[in-house]
Amino acid sequence: MNDFMESSIFPIGEKNEAFAQYFVGQSYLSMLTTTGVSIGNVTFEPGCRNDWHIHHKGGQILLVTGGRGWYQEWEKPARELHPGDVVNIPPEVKHWHGAAKDSWFSHLAVEVPAEGASNEWLETVAEEEYNRL
């Protein structure tokens, strides 16, 4: 963890207790700004991932800054992520993202502003599905 923290461009932040119920494993959150556009640096310990979820109305953009991780849309193959990758998640798309089993992972999560935007948290990513990656 120390090597990963030292190489991180943005602060890792505190344990992500506010959203812990929607994650398998430990994540960390550092909100970089909430003015105009909400941008948070989300860091995942190895094996940590969030539950399936949907961003209603606004969508989300992920800017990968460190480690190795995964992004998957419902009924589509998972996409391996590396620093420099950008994921544009349109509104209403069911998806999840998180770290690879053997790597820390960080991304900036940019919430696309929209009137009435919200997140809907759904089921946990099946362990057997995650373990196949």
N, C-alpha and C positions, 0 to 999 in steps of 0.2 A: 504493500500500500504506500509506503513512504516514497519509493521511487516514482510511483504513478502520481502522487500528490506533487512532488517536486517538478515533474515534467508538465503538469497541468497549466494551461494558459489562464484559466479562471479559477477562483476559489471553489473548492469542493463543497463547502458549506457544512451544515449540520445534518445529523441523521434526519431523514425525511419522515418524521413521525406523523405529520398531518395526513399523509397519503399511504402510510405503511400497510393499511388493510387492503390496498389494491396492488401490492407487490409481493412476489415470492423472493425472499432474501432481503438484504439491506441495501437501501439506496440513500443518497445524500442530495440535498437541494440547496442551491445558492441562487436566490432571485437576483438577477443582474439589474432588471428594471421592471416596473409595473406602470410606467408612465407611457401612455399611448399604445405601446405594444408590450405585452408581457413576455419577458425572456428569462428563462431559468436555466442554469447549468445543472443538469441532472447527472449524477455519477452512480454507477452500479457496481457492486462487488461482483466477483466472478460468480456466474450462475444466477444472478439477480435479474428479474424481468418483471414488467408490469402485466396486469391482467388485460384481457381483451377489452377494448373500449372504443367509443365513437365520439368524435368531436362534432357536435351539431352546429350547423350554420357557418362557423368560422374556419375550421380546419386547423392544421398545424404544420410547421416546417421543422425538421430536425437537421442540425448542422453538427456532424460528428467531429469531435475535437481530440479524442484519445481512445486508445485501446481497440478492442474488437468486439462487435456485437451483432445483433440480428434485428431485422424488421420484417414483419409478416402481415399481409392482408388476408382476411378471411377467404378460405378456399383457394389460396394462391401459395406458391412455394416461398419459403423464407429467403430473404436477401441478406447476405453477409455484409456488414458495415465496417468501414475503416476510416481513419482520420481524413477529412476532406470530402467525405461523401455527404450529399444533400438528399433528404427525403421530403418530398412535397406530399402531404397527406390531405386529400380533399375532404370537405365536410361529408359526413354520413358514411365514411368508410370504416368498417370494423377492422381493428388491427391491434398489434402489440409490438413492443420493442424492449430490448434489454441486452445484457452482457452475454458473451460466450461463456461456456462452462469454465474455461481456463484463463480468462482475461478480465481485467477491469475494463470499464467502458464509460465514456462520457459523451454527452451531446448537449448542445444548446437546444432547448425546446422553445420555439417561437409560436405563440398563440396568434393566429390570424384574427384580427379584430372583426367582429360582426355583431350587430344588434341581436340580443337574445342568445348569444353563443353559450354553449354549455357542454360538459363532458358527461357521458353515460358510461359508467363502469360495469363490466359484464363478468363472465366467468373467468376463472383462472386458466392459463394455458396448460393443457394436459401435460403431465410429467413425461409420459411416453413420447409425446410429440416433440417436446423440447429436447429430450435425450437423443432423438434421431438426428439432431443438427450437428 
